[in-house]
């Protein structure tokens, strides 16, 4: 289940987006699986339905979920497209920010790599595992 940190500075809808993506990466949600309706998710998380609707719209725009009129909202197959270069560039920028902050705190590269590896493992490993 998606967990919302009410103390976080990250908007609630972004937390929902990341939470659903995390559940997909962990295999808790699989392609073709129906996810809760906007009302159901809002009730589960005790949030405004408009917030959930905004999160679902973002996930649809990203190609993570799809809504079938009269049937519900479903997880789509994980497919990366080469049109994602802009998103990849954003991720690299965020990583640069994190590396700068970590280096400022005297965290060495091997420790950062360990953190990254542990995080990937927590999310179900990497795509390129044999």
C-alpha positions, 0 to 999 in steps of 0.5 A, a space after each residue: 500500500 502506498 504510504 504518504 508522509 504528511 511531514 514531507 515537503 513533496 506534494 501528496 500527489 507526487 508521493 502517490 505517483 512514486 508509491 505506485 511506481 515503487 509497488 510496480 518495481 517491487 512486483 506488488 502490482 503487476 501489468 494488467 492488475 487493476 488498481 483501486 479507483 480514485 475514490 477507493 484510493 482516496 479513502 484508503 489514504 484518507 486524502 482528497 479524491 482530487 489529489 488521487 485524480 491528479 496522481 492517476 493523471 500523471 501516471 497515465 501521462 507517463 504510460 504507467 497506468 491506463 484507464 478503461 472506461 467502465 472497467 477501471 484503471 490498470 497497470 501497464 507493461 513496463 516499457 522504456 522508450 528512447 523518447 525518455 532522454 529528457 526524463 533521463 537527463 532530469 534524473 542525472 541532474 538530480 543525481 548530480 545534486 545528491 552527489 554534490 550534497 554527499 561529497 560535501 558531507 565527506 561521503 565517498 563514492 564507494 559508499 554512495 554506490 553501495 546506497 544506490 545498489 541497496 536501493 535498487 535491491 530493495 526495489 526488486 533488483 536491476 533490469 539487467 540481472 541474468 
